[in-house]
């Protein structure tokens, strides 16, 4: 057995991803092989069988909080952020929905909307994105280094042509934080530094500053070169230099122009322009349907476009750049971190009006149990194409991916309670509830039948642990999982994860009393010993010993 373990370890270290840097113990312990190694992914897997950690709303990692300072701007006035603790009421009021029935103008028209829009745009949105809109920490490069291999992006196109991001249709990520070009450059740099790993960008919920009118028009634009060079199976022909005269001599100029141009929604055309300029492949969903990981890596090979590594972006290339998979977002079953207790939840022993995921001894356990059930249903229910039912998709051609949302959802009540009562934030809720560690435990204990895209908030906290568990699951990596090997799944030790260890106030007081008592006792003993020594010296001096 030891021989086979050593043999498998050799395979891992010679065909493996190595996370760098790997100096901190908190990072090292998240990997199941030493020195931050993990085997490369099995390229024979179909995409819907392969497991990826997804960074939920990755662009929010660029948002600076009120305690941070931008590295790109030395002007202090541009980097002043609201003290969110002092303005928690404003933020809660925003989510609750500001409305005053008596607020009417002289003509009897509702005057709330103008006030509401001004209120939202002038102040509250800045607070919101910093407290309950920020789902990640650090740049995309950091998030990929923390275990993500899929990036969830929600693009927004501005009237001046710049492409930024949003979190929800009413919460914009200011352009001073990040643009699509900035983010893609970070992703390309990580792929250059880690050229054997596949990274997939998923768009959805594309919006435009001009609203529907900014997206609904269509333009006649060039099809990307990398798309033209795909064969019938969608695989890029690396030997095709575009000068195959034998194939082209039968087409006149009009036919060739028709074959290389097509109609696209204006928003999609803008995204294609950005990706074309940065030499990153961007495909519609159907190109990846039914592909293996290896075939997808052929499509994502940046070396064919002058780069290094494997990176591509996908969406349905419809008006809203819709997601290429089943989202498993069912509003009636969403689990938030904070909520108002209903009558059934207020039993005789616990009459708490609110349920909080951060209350890990009481209501938090119920919250965690509900989220675990939601995650299990997303992975284990019977296959169905119904978007209002949790479970994997039945049609792999239309839904090439299945998304598992392993994080606390957000609604108006949750934000209102979290801000006003807990003075918390989305990232703090994630940390204090230990939700990421609990999701890793679910995956390690093989309670999920199949994991495709596992979406997480705050991948900086235990994201590498989830990556390690998913990559080391039997069959997922280049390490064979036959009877002679014991180096996959639960045969490997569970990662040591960083958890929030908060000592209750009572025990904090006890520790203070104990340490204070010890300090006083030691001080008294030293004082007495010093006094005794001085007295002995005095007596010896008096007796004539000292001259």
VEXDREN-2710 file (C-alpha; in Angstrom, 1 decimal):
% VEXDREN-2710
k/r/px/py/pz
1/UNK/0.0/0.0/0.0
2/UNK/2.8/2.4/0.9
3/UNK/4.5/1.6/-2.5
4/UNK/1.3/2.6/-4.4
5/UNK/0.9/5.7/-2.3
6/UNK/4.4/6.8/-3.2
7/UNK/3.9/6.0/-6.8
8/UNK/0.7/8.0/-6.9
9/UNK/2.4/10.9/-5.2
10/UNK/5.1/10.9/-7.9
11/UNK/2.3/11.1/-10.5
12/UNK/0.8/14.0/-8.6
13/UNK/4.0/16.0/-8.3
14/UNK/5.1/15.4/-11.9
15/UNK/1.6/16.1/-13.4
16/UNK/0.3/18.7/-11.0
17/UNK/-0.7/22.3/-10.4
18/UNK/1.4/24.0/-7.8
19/UNK/-0.1/26.9/-6.0
20/UNK/2.4/29.7/-5.5
21/UNK/3.2/31.3/-3.2
22/UNK/2.9/28.4/-0.7
23/UNK/4.5/29.8/2.4
24/UNK/1.6/30.4/4.9
25/UNK/0.5/27.4/6.8
26/UNK/-3.1/28.5/6.4
27/UNK/-2.7/27.9/2.7
28/UNK/-0.6/24.7/2.9
29/UNK/-3.1/23.0/5.1
30/UNK/-5.9/23.4/2.6
31/UNK/-4.2/21.1/0.2
32/UNK/-4.4/17.3/0.6
33/UNK/-0.9/16.9/-0.9
34/UNK/2.0/18.7/0.7
35/UNK/3.5/22.0/-0.6
36/UNK/0.2/23.1/-2.2
37/UNK/0.2/20.5/-5.0
38/UNK/-2.9/19.2/-6.7
39/UNK/-3.0/16.9/-9.7
40/UNK/-4.1/18.2/-13.1
41/UNK/-7.7/17.6/-14.2
42/UNK/-8.7/14.5/-16.1
43/UNK/-9.1/15.7/-19.7
44/UNK/-11.2/12.7/-20.6
45/UNK/-14.1/13.9/-18.5
46/UNK/-17.1/15.5/-20.1
47/UNK/-17.5/19.1/-19.0
48/UNK/-20.7/18.4/-17.1
49/UNK/-18.8/15.7/-15.2
50/UNK/-15.8/17.8/-14.3
51/UNK/-15.8/19.8/-11.0
52/UNK/-14.9/23.5/-10.8
53/UNK/-15.0/26.0/-8.0
54/UNK/-16.8/29.2/-9.2
55/UNK/-16.1/32.6/-7.7
56/UNK/-19.6/34.1/-7.3
57/UNK/-19.7/37.6/-8.8
58/UNK/-16.0/37.7/-9.2
59/UNK/-15.8/41.4/-10.2
60/UNK/-16.9/42.5/-6.7
61/UNK/-13.5/41.5/-5.4
62/UNK/-12.2/44.7/-6.9
63/UNK/-14.5/46.9/-4.7
64/UNK/-12.6/48.8/-2.1
65/UNK/-14.2/49.0/1.3
66/UNK/-14.2/52.2/3.4
67/UNK/-11.0/50.9/5.1
68/UNK/-9.1/50.3/1.9
69/UNK/-7.3/52.6/-0.4
70/UNK/-7.0/52.3/-4.2
71/UNK/-3.6/51.5/-5.6
72/UNK/-4.5/53.2/-8.9
73/UNK/-5.3/56.6/-7.5
74/UNK/-3.3/58.7/-5.1
75/UNK/-6.0/61.3/-4.7
76/UNK/-7.3/60.8/-1.1
77/UNK/-10.6/62.5/-1.9
78/UNK/-11.4/59.8/-4.5
79/UNK/-10.8/57.1/-2.0
80/UNK/-13.1/58.2/0.8
81/UNK/-15.5/55.5/1.6
82/UNK/-18.6/55.7/3.8
83/UNK/-18.4/54.5/7.4
84/UNK/-21.0/51.8/6.9
85/UNK/-21.6/51.3/10.6
86/UNK/-22.9/54.8/11.1
87/UNK/-25.1/54.6/8.0
88/UNK/-26.5/51.2/8.4
89/UNK/-30.0/52.6/8.8
90/UNK/-29.9/54.2/5.3
91/UNK/-28.7/50.9/3.7
92/UNK/-31.5/48.9/5.4
93/UNK/-34.0/51.5/4.4
94/UNK/-32.9/51.1/0.8
95/UNK/-33.4/47.3/0.7
96/UNK/-36.6/47.5/2.6
97/UNK/-37.9/49.8/-0.1
98/UNK/-38.3/53.5/0.6
99/UNK/-41.9/54.5/0.2
100/UNK/-44.2/57.0/1.8
101/UNK/-47.9/56.9/0.9
102/UNK/-48.3/60.5/1.8
103/UNK/-45.5/61.7/-0.5
104/UNK/-47.4/63.2/-3.5
105/UNK/-46.9/66.3/-5.5
106/UNK/-49.5/69.0/-6.1
107/UNK/-51.0/67.1/-9.1
108/UNK/-51.6/64.0/-7.0
109/UNK/-48.7/62.1/-8.6
110/UNK/-46.5/59.8/-6.6
111/UNK/-43.3/61.8/-5.9
112/UNK/-41.5/58.9/-4.2
113/UNK/-39.8/57.6/-7.3
114/UNK/-37.7/60.7/-8.0
115/UNK/-36.6/60.9/-4.4
116/UNK/-35.9/57.2/-4.3
117/UNK/-33.8/57.3/-7.5
118/UNK/-31.8/60.3/-6.3
119/UNK/-31.4/58.7/-2.9
120/UNK/-30.2/55.5/-4.4
121/UNK/-27.7/56.9/-6.9
122/UNK/-26.2/59.6/-4.6
123/UNK/-25.4/57.6/-1.5
124/UNK/-26.8/54.3/-0.7
125/UNK/-25.5/52.3/-3.7
126/UNK/-21.9/53.1/-2.7
127/UNK/-22.6/51.7/0.8
128/UNK/-24.5/48.7/-0.5
129/UNK/-21.8/47.4/-2.8
130/UNK/-19.3/47.7/0.0
131/UNK/-21.4/45.9/2.6
132/UNK/-23.9/43.5/0.9
133/UNK/-22.7/43.6/-2.7
134/UNK/-19.1/42.6/-2.2
135/UNK/-18.9/38.8/-2.5
136/UNK/-15.2/38.3/-3.0
137/UNK/-11.9/39.5/-1.7
138/UNK/-9.0/40.5/-4.1
139/UNK/-8.6/40.5/-7.8
140/UNK/-9.4/37.7/-10.2
141/UNK/-5.7/36.7/-10.1
142/UNK/-6.1/36.3/-6.3
143/UNK/-9.4/34.4/-6.6
144/UNK/-7.9/32.0/-9.1
145/UNK/-5.0/31.5/-6.7
146/UNK/-7.5/30.8/-4.0
147/UNK/-9.0/27.9/-5.9
148/UNK/-11.5/29.3/-8.3
149/UNK/-11.4/27.9/-11.9
150/UNK/-14.7/29.4/-13.0
151/UNK/-15.6/33.1/-12.8
152/UNK/-19.1/34.5/-12.6
153/UNK/-19.3/37.8/-14.3
154/UNK/-22.3/40.2/-14.8
155/UNK/-21.2/42.8/-17.5
156/UNK/-22.7/46.2/-17.9
157/UNK/-22.1/48.3/-21.0
158/UNK/-22.0/52.1/-20.5
159/UNK/-23.1/54.7/-23.1
160/UNK/-19.4/55.7/-23.7
161/UNK/-18.6/52.1/-24.7
162/UNK/-16.8/51.0/-21.6
163/UNK/-17.7/47.6/-20.2
164/UNK/-18.0/47.3/-16.4
165/UNK/-19.9/45.1/-14.1
166/UNK/-22.9/45.1/-11.8
167/UNK/-24.3/43.0/-8.9
168/UNK/-28.0/42.9/-9.5
169/UNK/-29.6/45.3/-12.0
170/UNK/-29.6/48.2/-9.6
171/UNK/-26.2/47.9/-8.0
172/UNK/-23.3/49.0/-10.3
173/UNK/-19.6/48.4/-9.6
174/UNK/-18.0/51.8/-10.2
175/UNK/-15.7/51.9/-13.2
176/UNK/-12.9/53.3/-11.0
177/UNK/-12.7/49.9/-9.4
178/UNK/-12.5/47.6/-12.5
179/UNK/-13.4/47.3/-16.2
180/UNK/-13.8/44.1/-18.2
181/UNK/-10.4/44.8/-19.9
182/UNK/-8.7/45.1/-16.5
183/UNK/-10.2/41.9/-15.2
184/UNK/-9.4/39.9/-18.3
185/UNK/-5.8/41.1/-18.1
186/UNK/-5.6/39.7/-14.5
187/UNK/-7.1/36.4/-15.7
188/UNK/-4.7/36.1/-18.6
189/UNK/-1.7/36.8/-16.3
190/UNK/-2.8/34.0/-14.0
191/UNK/-3.1/31.6/-16.9
192/UNK/0.3/32.7/-18.1
193/UNK/1.7/31.8/-14.7
194/UNK/-0.3/28.6/-14.5
195/UNK/-0.4/27.3/-18.1
196/UNK/-1.8/23.8/-17.4
197/UNK/-5.0/24.9/-15.7
198/UNK/-8.3/25.6/-17.5
199/UNK/-10.3/28.7/-16.5
200/UNK/-13.8/29.4/-17.8
201/UNK/-15.6/32.7/-17.6
202/UNK/-19.4/32.6/-17.4
203/UNK/-21.4/35.7/-18.4
204/UNK/-25.0/36.4/-17.5
205/UNK/-27.4/39.2/-16.8
206/UNK/-25.8/41.6/-19.3
207/UNK/-27.2/45.1/-18.8
208/UNK/-26.7/48.5/-20.5
209/UNK/-26.7/52.0/-19.1
210/UNK/-29.5/52.9/-21.6
211/UNK/-31.6/49.9/-20.5
212/UNK/-33.4/47.7/-23.0
213/UNK/-32.8/50.0/-25.9
214/UNK/-29.1/49.6/-25.5
215/UNK/-29.3/45.9/-25.9
216/UNK/-32.1/45.2/-28.3
217/UNK/-30.6/46.4/-31.5
218/UNK/-28.5/44.1/-33.7
219/UNK/-25.4/44.8/-35.7
220/UNK/-23.7/43.0/-38.6
221/UNK/-20.2/42.3/-37.4
222/UNK/-17.3/40.0/-38.1
223/UNK/-17.2/36.5/-36.6
224/UNK/-14.1/36.0/-34.5
225/UNK/-11.2/34.2/-36.3
226/UNK/-10.9/31.6/-33.6
227/UNK/-14.6/30.7/-34.1
228/UNK/-14.1/30.4/-37.9
229/UNK/-11.3/27.9/-37.3
230/UNK/-13.5/25.3/-35.5
231/UNK/-14.4/22.1/-37.3
232/UNK/-17.8/20.4/-37.3
233/UNK/-17.2/19.3/-33.7
234/UNK/-16.3/22.7/-32.5
235/UNK/-12.5/22.0/-32.0
236/UNK/-10.0/24.5/-33.1
237/UNK/-7.7/23.4/-36.0
238/UNK/-4.3/24.5/-34.8
239/UNK/-2.8/23.9/-38.3
240/UNK/-5.3/26.1/-40.1
241/UNK/-3.6/29.4/-40.9
242/UNK/-6.6/30.8/-42.7
243/UNK/-4.9/30.5/-46.1
244/UNK/-6.4/27.3/-47.4
245/UNK/-6.9/28.2/-51.0
246/UNK/-8.3/24.9/-52.0
247/UNK/-11.3/25.5/-49.8
248/UNK/-11.7/29.2/-50.6
249/UNK/-11.3/29.1/-54.3
250/UNK/-14.9/27.9/-54.7
251/UNK/-16.4/31.0/-53.0
252/UNK/-16.7/34.4/-54.4
253/UNK/-16.1/37.5/-52.3
254/UNK/-19.8/37.9/-51.3
255/UNK/-20.0/34.3/-50.1
256/UNK/-16.8/34.7/-48.1
257/UNK/-18.1/37.8/-46.5
258/UNK/-21.3/36.1/-45.6
259/UNK/-19.4/33.2/-44.0
260/UNK/-17.3/35.5/-41.8
261/UNK/-20.0/38.0/-40.8
262/UNK/-23.2/37.6/-38.9
263/UNK/-25.9/39.5/-37.0
264/UNK/-25.3/39.9/-33.2
265/UNK/-27.1/41.8/-30.5
266/UNK/-25.2/45.1/-29.9
267/UNK/-24.2/44.1/-26.4
268/UNK/-22.8/40.8/-27.5
269/UNK/-21.0/42.6/-30.4
270/UNK/-19.4/44.9/-27.8
271/UNK/-18.2/41.9/-25.6
272/UNK/-16.8/40.2/-28.7
273/UNK/-14.9/43.3/-29.5
274/UNK/-13.2/43.4/-26.1
275/UNK/-12.4/39.7/-26.2
276/UNK/-11.0/40.0/-29.7
277/UNK/-8.7/42.8/-28.7
278/UNK/-7.4/40.8/-25.8
279/UNK/-7.1/37.5/-27.9
280/UNK/-9.3/35.5/-25.6
281/UNK/-11.8/33.0/-27.1
282/UNK/-15.5/33.8/-26.6
283/UNK/-18.1/31.2/-27.6
284/UNK/-21.8/30.6/-27.5
285/UNK/-23.0/27.8/-25.2
286/UNK/-23.7/25.2/-27.9
287/UNK/-20.0/25.1/-29.0
288/UNK/-19.1/23.6/-25.6
289/UNK/-22.1/21.3/-25.3
290/UNK/-21.0/17.6/-25.2
291/UNK/-17.3/18.5/-25.1
292/UNK/-14.7/16.9/-23.0
293/UNK/-12.3/18.8/-20.8
294/UNK/-9.5/18.1/-23.3
295/UNK/-11.6/19.4/-26.2
296/UNK/-12.5/22.5/-24.3
297/UNK/-8.9/23.1/-23.5
298/UNK/-8.2/23.0/-27.3
299/UNK/-10.8/25.7/-27.7
300/UNK/-9.3/27.7/-24.8
301/UNK/-5.7/27.4/-25.8
302/UNK/-4.3/30.9/-25.7
303/UNK/-1.0/29.8/-27.3
304/UNK/-2.8/29.7/-30.6
305/UNK/-3.6/33.4/-30.1
306/UNK/-0.1/34.4/-29.0
307/UNK/-0.7/33.8/-25.3
308/UNK/-0.2/31.1/-22.7
309/UNK/-2.5/28.9/-20.8
310/UNK/-6.2/28.0/-21.2
311/UNK/-8.9/30.6/-20.9
312/UNK/-12.3/31.2/-22.6
313/UNK/-15.6/33.0/-22.0
314/UNK/-19.1/31.6/-22.8
315/UNK/-22.7/32.6/-22.7
316/UNK/-25.8/32.1/-24.9
317/UNK/-24.9/35.2/-26.9
318/UNK/-28.6/36.2/-26.7
319/UNK/-29.6/39.8/-25.7
320/UNK/-28.7/39.3/-22.0
321/UNK/-25.7/37.0/-22.4
322/UNK/-27.5/34.4/-20.5
323/UNK/-25.8/31.7/-18.4
324/UNK/-24.8/28.4/-20.0
325/UNK/-26.3/26.1/-17.5
326/UNK/-29.0/25.4/-15.0
327/UNK/-28.7/28.1/-12.3
328/UNK/-30.7/26.3/-9.5
329/UNK/-32.1/29.6/-8.3
330/UNK/-35.6/29.0/-7.0
331/UNK/-36.9/32.1/-5.1
332/UNK/-39.3/30.2/-2.8
333/UNK/-36.5/28.0/-1.5
334/UNK/-33.6/30.4/-1.2
335/UNK/-31.8/30.4/2.1
336/UNK/-30.6/33.8/3.5
337/UNK/-28.3/34.4/6.4
338/UNK/-30.8/36.6/8.3
339/UNK/-34.6/36.3/8.4
340/UNK/-37.6/36.9/10.5
341/UNK/-38.7/33.9/12.5
342/UNK/-42.1/32.5/11.7
343/UNK/-44.5/31.0/14.2
344/UNK/-43.2/27.5/13.8
345/UNK/-39.7/28.6/14.4
346/UNK/-40.5/30.3/17.7
347/UNK/-40.8/27.3/20.0
348/UNK/-41.3/27.5/23.7
349/UNK/-37.6/27.3/24.5
350/UNK/-36.5/29.8/21.9
351/UNK/-38.7/32.8/21.2
352/UNK/-36.1/34.7/19.2
353/UNK/-37.8/37.0/16.6
354/UNK/-34.9/36.7/14.1
355/UNK/-32.9/33.8/12.7
356/UNK/-29.2/34.5/12.1
357/UNK/-26.7/32.2/10.4
358/UNK/-24.0/33.7/12.6
359/UNK/-25.7/32.5/15.8
360/UNK/-23.9/29.1/15.5
361/UNK/-25.3/27.6/18.7
362/UNK/-29.0/28.4/18.2
363/UNK/-30.8/29.6/15.0
364/UNK/-27.6/29.4/13.0
365/UNK/-27.7/25.6/13.0
366/UNK/-31.2/25.7/11.5
367/UNK/-30.0/28.1/8.9
368/UNK/-27.0/25.9/8.0
369/UNK/-29.2/22.8/7.8
370/UNK/-31.6/24.6/5.4
371/UNK/-28.7/25.7/3.1
372/UNK/-27.2/22.2/3.1
373/UNK/-30.6/20.8/2.0
374/UNK/-30.7/23.4/-0.8
375/UNK/-27.3/22.4/-2.0
376/UNK/-28.0/18.7/-1.7
377/UNK/-31.2/19.2/-3.8
378/UNK/-29.4/21.1/-6.4
379/UNK/-27.0/18.2/-6.9
380/UNK/-29.0/15.1/-6.0
381/UNK/-32.6/15.7/-7.1
382/UNK/-34.0/14.0/-10.2
383/UNK/-32.8/15.6/-13.4
384/UNK/-35.2/18.2/-14.7
385/UNK/-35.1/21.1/-17.2
386/UNK/-37.7/23.1/-15.2
387/UNK/-35.9/26.2/-14.0
388/UNK/-38.2/26.4/-11.0
389/UNK/-37.2/22.9/-9.7
390/UNK/-33.9/22.2/-8.0
391/UNK/-31.7/19.5/-9.5
392/UNK/-29.4/18.8/-12.4
393/UNK/-30.6/19.4/-16.0
394/UNK/-32.0/16.6/-18.1
395/UNK/-30.9/18.2/-21.4
396/UNK/-27.1/18.4/-21.4
397/UNK/-27.1/20.0/-24.8
398/UNK/-29.2/23.1/-23.7
399/UNK/-27.7/23.1/-20.2
400/UNK/-24.0/22.1/-20.5
401/UNK/-23.4/23.0/-16.9
402/UNK/-25.1/22.5/-13.5
403/UNK/-24.6/25.3/-10.9
404/UNK/-24.7/24.6/-7.2
405/UNK/-25.1/27.8/-5.1
406/UNK/-23.3/27.1/-1.9
407/UNK/-23.6/30.5/-0.2
408/UNK/-26.1/32.7/1.6
409/UNK/-28.6/34.5/-0.6
410/UNK/-29.5/38.1/-0.1
411/UNK/-32.9/39.7/0.1
412/UNK/-34.3/42.9/1.7
413/UNK/-35.1/41.4/5.1
414/UNK/-31.7/39.7/5.3
415/UNK/-29.8/42.9/4.6
416/UNK/-32.0/45.0/6.9
417/UNK/-31.4/42.6/9.8
418/UNK/-27.8/42.1/9.0
419/UNK/-27.0/45.8/8.9
420/UNK/-29.2/47.2/11.7
421/UNK/-29.0/44.4/14.3
422/UNK/-25.8/42.5/13.5
423/UNK/-23.8/45.4/12.0
424/UNK/-22.5/42.8/9.6
425/UNK/-21.8/42.4/5.9
426/UNK/-22.0/39.6/3.4
427/UNK/-18.3/38.7/3.8
428/UNK/-18.7/38.8/7.6
429/UNK/-21.7/36.6/7.5
430/UNK/-19.8/34.1/5.3
431/UNK/-16.8/34.1/7.8
432/UNK/-18.7/34.0/11.1
433/UNK/-21.1/31.2/9.9
434/UNK/-18.2/29.0/8.6
435/UNK/-20.4/28.3/5.6
436/UNK/-17.4/27.6/3.3
437/UNK/-15.9/25.0/5.6
438/UNK/-19.3/23.3/5.9
439/UNK/-19.6/23.2/2.1
440/UNK/-16.2/21.6/1.9
441/UNK/-17.2/19.0/4.4
442/UNK/-20.3/18.2/2.3
443/UNK/-18.1/17.6/-0.8
444/UNK/-15.4/15.7/1.1
445/UNK/-18.0/13.3/2.7
446/UNK/-19.4/12.6/-0.8
447/UNK/-22.9/13.7/0.1
448/UNK/-23.3/15.3/-3.4
449/UNK/-23.9/12.8/-6.2
450/UNK/-22.2/15.0/-8.8
451/UNK/-20.6/18.4/-8.6
452/UNK/-20.1/20.5/-11.7
453/UNK/-19.9/24.2/-10.8
454/UNK/-19.8/24.9/-7.1
455/UNK/-20.3/28.6/-6.6
456/UNK/-18.9/30.2/-3.4
457/UNK/-18.7/33.6/-1.8
458/UNK/-15.3/34.6/-0.4
459/UNK/-13.1/32.0/-2.0
460/UNK/-10.2/33.6/-0.2
461/UNK/-11.6/31.7/2.8
462/UNK/-11.1/27.9/2.2
463/UNK/-11.5/28.2/-1.5
464/UNK/-8.3/26.1/-2.0
465/UNK/-9.7/23.5/0.4
466/UNK/-12.8/23.1/-1.9
467/UNK/-10.6/23.1/-5.0
468/UNK/-8.4/20.3/-3.5
469/UNK/-11.4/18.2/-2.5
470/UNK/-13.0/18.5/-5.9
471/UNK/-9.8/17.9/-7.8
472/UNK/-8.8/14.9/-5.7
473/UNK/-12.3/13.2/-5.9
474/UNK/-11.9/9.8/-7.5
475/UNK/-11.9/10.1/-11.3
476/UNK/-11.5/13.9/-11.4
477/UNK/-7.7/14.0/-11.9
478/UNK/-4.9/12.4/-13.8
479/UNK/-4.3/10.1/-10.8
480/UNK/-5.9/6.8/-11.6
481/UNK/-8.5/5.5/-9.1
482/UNK/-8.2/1.7/-9.7
483/UNK/-8.0/-0.8/-6.8
484/UNK/-4.3/-0.4/-6.4
485/UNK/-4.4/3.3/-5.5
486/UNK/-5.7/4.9/-2.3
487/UNK/-5.0/8.5/-3.2
488/UNK/-8.4/10.0/-4.0
489/UNK/-11.6/10.9/-2.3
490/UNK/-11.9/10.0/1.4
491/UNK/-8.7/8.0/1.3
492/UNK/-7.0/11.4/1.5
493/UNK/-7.1/13.4/4.7
494/UNK/-9.7/16.1/4.8
495/UNK/-8.1/19.6/4.4
496/UNK/-7.5/21.6/7.5
497/UNK/-9.7/24.7/7.1
498/UNK/-9.6/28.2/8.5
499/UNK/-12.7/28.7/10.7
500/UNK/-14.0/31.5/12.8
501/UNK/-13.2/30.6/16.4
502/UNK/-15.0/33.1/18.5
503/UNK/-14.8/32.6/22.2
504/UNK/-18.1/33.5/24.1
505/UNK/-18.0/36.6/26.3
506/UNK/-18.3/34.6/29.5
507/UNK/-15.1/32.6/28.7
508/UNK/-13.3/35.7/27.7
509/UNK/-14.0/37.1/31.1
510/UNK/-12.9/33.9/32.8
511/UNK/-9.6/33.9/30.9
512/UNK/-9.0/37.6/31.8
513/UNK/-9.6/36.8/35.5
514/UNK/-7.4/33.7/35.4
515/UNK/-4.5/35.4/33.7
516/UNK/-4.8/38.5/35.9
517/UNK/-4.7/36.3/39.0
518/UNK/-1.6/34.5/37.7
519/UNK/0.1/37.8/37.0
520/UNK/-0.8/39.0/40.5
521/UNK/0.4/35.8/42.2
522/UNK/3.7/35.8/40.3
523/UNK/4.3/39.5/41.1
524/UNK/3.6/38.9/44.8
525/UNK/6.0/35.9/44.8
526/UNK/8.8/37.9/43.1
527/UNK/8.2/40.8/45.5
528/UNK/8.4/38.5/48.6
529/UNK/11.6/36.8/47.2
530/UNK/13.2/40.2/46.6
531/UNK/12.2/41.3/50.2
532/UNK/13.6/38.1/51.7
533/UNK/16.9/38.5/49.9
534/UNK/17.3/42.1/51.0
535/UNK/16.6/41.2/54.6
536/UNK/19.2/38.4/54.5
537/UNK/21.8/40.8/53.2
538/UNK/21.0/43.3/55.9
539/UNK/21.3/40.7/58.7
540/UNK/24.6/39.5/57.3
541/UNK/25.9/43.0/57.1
542/UNK/24.9/43.7/60.7
543/UNK/26.6/40.5/61.9
544/UNK/29.9/41.6/60.5
545/UNK/30.1/39.2/57.6
546/UNK/30.4/42.1/55.2
547/UNK/33.3/44.5/56.0
END
